[in-house]
Amino acid sequence: MKIQQLIFVFVADCSLFFYSNIYYLMPIEIGQPAPDFALYNTEKKLISLTDYKGKNLLILFFPLAFSSVCTAELCSVRDNITIYSNVKSEVLGISVDSLYALGTFKADQKLNFPLLSDFNKEVSIAYGSFYETFGFGMKGVSKRAAFIVDADGKIAYAEVLEKASDQPDFLAVKEVLDRLS
C-alpha cells in the first residue's frame, strides 16, 4: 500500500520506507518488535511503548471518536476491562483525533483506559493502520485495528480491518492474551 505524504516520517524498524515522496506501508508481522511510539494522552502526558515494557499490551486503533462503531467498540472494552486485567494486560486506544476531542470522548463515555492522540498520523502509519482517504473525503484517518504487544515488546497479535464498520476479533485477542499470561 502506498501513501502520498508531504512530511517525512522516519521509523527506525523499517516498517515504513520512503521513495520518491511516497510512503510504502510494510505489514506488521507476528514476532517482530513493535514499532515504538510516544504520544500524548488525554491528560497531556507523553506515553510511550517503553512505558509498558514487561507487560502485555492491547493497542486498539480506531477511526474517529464519537462515531457509532468506535463508541460501541471502546465501550465494550470498557465494560469488559476485567477480561484484560485478569490476564495482566493493559489497554490503549489510539486515533488521529486531537487529545482534546479524545478527552471529551473519554469523559463522555467513561472509558477506563488511556486514549492517545496520533494527530500527526505517524504511529497509525508505522502500524499499517491508516486510511489514505476515509468517508466524506477525510484524509489520513486510523484504520480500526488491534495489536497485542507482549511483555518483550514483540507483536503477538495483529489485525487491521479494511472496513471501518467491522470490529476486531475480541475472542482471538482474549485467546492470545490468555496464552501470554
Secondary structure, DSSP 8 states (H G I E B T S, - for coil): -EEE-SS----TTSSEEEETTEEEE----TTSB----EEEETTS-EEEGGGGTTSEEEEEE-S-TT-HHHHHHHHHHHHTHHHHHHTTEEEEEEESS-HHHHHHHHHHHT--S-EEE-TT-HHHHHTT-EEEE-GGG-EEEE--EEEEE-TTSBEEEEEE-SSTT----HHHHHHHHHHH-
